[in-house]
Amino acid sequence: MATYYNQLEITQFLLESGADINARDAAGNTALMGVCFKGFFEVAKILIENGAKIDVQNTMGATALIYSVMFNKFDIAKLLLDEGADKGIRDRKETLPWNMQLKREILS
């Protein structure tokens, strides 16, 4: 929950205390996925620096990269790509992250 509420110091403390950085909720979401749709760049950076798995998919097939693009958090999308995120992973609807952005641009 510390990551979800952008609590940098608490996040760092939990990581130093051995918290599972790749723990998942009931939908298969990780902390990294949560900060990607919320837009918390610094927390995302801390999670990645501490070993968060970037290309994990939740039960719907979404990844951190998919969420960052879906919610227009392009600074985080760039960070993920710079760290080696796979831009070819599709969600369960067979949607690529870039298709989501193009669809929004066309419809707006």
Summary of the structure (lengths in Angstrom):
residues: 108
radius of gyration: 13.5
end to end distance: 33.6
largest distance: 46.3
contacts: 317
relative contact order: 0.15
helix: 49%
strand: 0%
